[in-house]
Amino acid sequence: PYYIDLNQNLYVQAYLHSSDSNLVVFVDTCVASPDPQDFTTLAYDIIKDGCVQDPSYTTYSSPNSHFARFKFNAFEFMSRHPLVYLRCELVVCRLQDYSSRCYQGCVTRSKRDTSS
């Protein structure tokens, strides 16, 4: 566990352990939940489909494409629960493959039309 107080920044770094220098890491989704088995019922989206949901979220650049670095603020959600779990989904793509998910950024999914 990592202990922080309310309104402190939580810094997160993910690293891809690979000798292939032509890979890049992209943070697609990060969700917080008080239940480590359920990230849908009572959850707080920090980033979803590459779209930032939390205004305190900040990405940090890295000279190495194998790192994904970001921070967010310990929010009020944490004050109501003694433990909060974080689940992040990252995507690994080929460097400079601009058609890949890593280079699409925020993706808003369109809703289907229910008529006829």
C-alpha positions as CSV (number, residue, x, y, z in Angstrom):
1,P,0.0,0.0,0.0
2,Y,0.9,3.6,-0.6
3,Y,-0.3,6.0,2.1
4,I,-1.2,9.6,1.3
5,D,-3.4,12.3,2.9
6,L,-6.3,14.0,1.4
7,N,-5.3,16.8,-1.1
8,Q,-1.8,15.3,-1.6
9,N,-0.6,14.6,-5.1
10,L,-0.2,10.9,-6.0
11,Y,2.6,10.4,-8.5
12,V,2.4,7.3,-10.7
13,Q,5.0,5.9,-13.1
14,A,4.7,2.8,-15.3
15,Y,7.7,1.4,-17.1
16,L,7.7,-1.1,-19.9
17,H,10.6,-3.5,-19.4
18,S,11.7,-4.2,-23.0
19,S,14.9,-3.8,-25.0
20,D,12.9,-2.7,-28.0
21,S,13.4,1.0,-28.2
22,N,10.7,1.3,-30.9
23,L,7.8,1.0,-28.4
24,V,5.8,3.6,-26.6
25,V,3.5,3.4,-23.6
26,F,0.1,5.2,-23.4
27,V,-2.2,5.6,-20.4
28,D,-5.7,4.7,-21.7
29,T,-7.7,4.4,-18.5
30,C,-7.3,4.8,-14.8
31,V,-10.1,4.2,-12.3
32,A,-10.2,4.4,-8.5
33,S,-12.4,2.3,-6.4
34,P,-12.8,1.3,-2.7
35,D,-13.3,-2.3,-3.8
36,P,-10.4,-4.1,-5.5
37,Q,-12.8,-6.5,-7.2
38,D,-15.2,-3.9,-8.6
39,F,-14.2,-0.9,-10.6
40,T,-17.7,-0.2,-12.0
41,T,-20.3,0.1,-9.2
42,L,-18.6,2.7,-7.0
43,A,-15.7,4.1,-9.1
44,Y,-14.1,7.4,-9.9
45,D,-12.6,7.8,-13.4
46,I,-9.3,9.6,-13.5
47,I,-8.8,9.1,-17.2
48,K,-11.1,7.1,-19.5
49,D,-10.4,6.2,-23.1
50,G,-7.5,8.5,-23.1
51,C,-9.7,11.4,-22.0
52,V,-8.8,13.2,-18.7
53,Q,-11.8,13.1,-16.3
54,D,-10.1,14.5,-13.2
55,P,-9.0,18.2,-13.4
56,S,-6.0,17.6,-11.2
57,Y,-4.6,15.0,-13.6
58,T,-1.2,16.0,-15.2
59,T,1.0,14.0,-17.5
60,Y,4.7,14.3,-17.3
61,S,6.9,13.8,-20.3
62,S,9.9,11.5,-20.2
63,P,12.9,11.2,-22.5
64,N,12.3,7.5,-22.7
65,S,9.1,6.3,-24.5
66,H,9.0,3.3,-22.2
67,F,7.8,5.4,-19.3
68,A,4.2,6.7,-18.6
69,R,4.2,9.3,-15.8
70,F,1.4,11.2,-14.3
71,K,0.0,12.7,-11.1
72,F,-3.4,13.4,-9.6
73,N,-4.7,14.8,-6.4
74,A,-6.1,12.7,-3.5
75,F,-9.7,13.6,-3.9
76,E,-12.7,13.7,-1.6
77,F,-13.6,10.2,-2.8
78,M,-10.7,9.0,-0.6
79,S,-12.0,10.7,2.5
80,R,-15.1,8.5,2.6
81,H,-13.2,5.2,2.2
82,P,-10.2,4.0,4.3
83,L,-8.7,2.3,1.3
84,V,-8.9,3.2,-2.4
85,Y,-7.5,1.0,-5.2
86,L,-6.3,2.2,-8.5
87,R,-6.5,0.2,-11.8
88,C,-4.9,1.6,-14.9
89,E,-4.9,0.2,-18.4
90,L,-1.9,1.0,-20.6
91,V,-1.4,0.4,-24.3
92,V,1.9,-0.4,-25.9
93,C,2.4,0.6,-29.5
94,R,5.1,1.0,-32.1
95,L,6.9,4.3,-31.9
96,Q,5.7,6.8,-34.6
97,D,2.8,4.5,-35.7
98,Y,0.4,7.4,-35.8
99,S,-2.5,5.1,-36.7
100,S,-2.1,3.2,-33.4
101,R,-4.1,3.8,-30.2
102,C,-1.2,5.5,-28.5
103,Y,-1.3,8.4,-30.9
104,Q,-5.1,8.8,-31.1
105,G,-5.3,10.5,-27.6
106,C,-8.8,11.1,-26.3
107,V,-11.3,8.9,-28.0
108,T,-15.0,9.7,-27.4
109,R,-17.2,6.8,-28.2
110,S,-20.4,7.6,-30.1
111,K,-23.6,6.2,-28.8
112,R,-25.7,4.0,-31.0
113,D,-29.0,5.2,-32.4
114,T,-31.9,3.2,-30.9
115,S,-34.5,4.2,-33.6
116,S,-35.8,1.4,-35.9
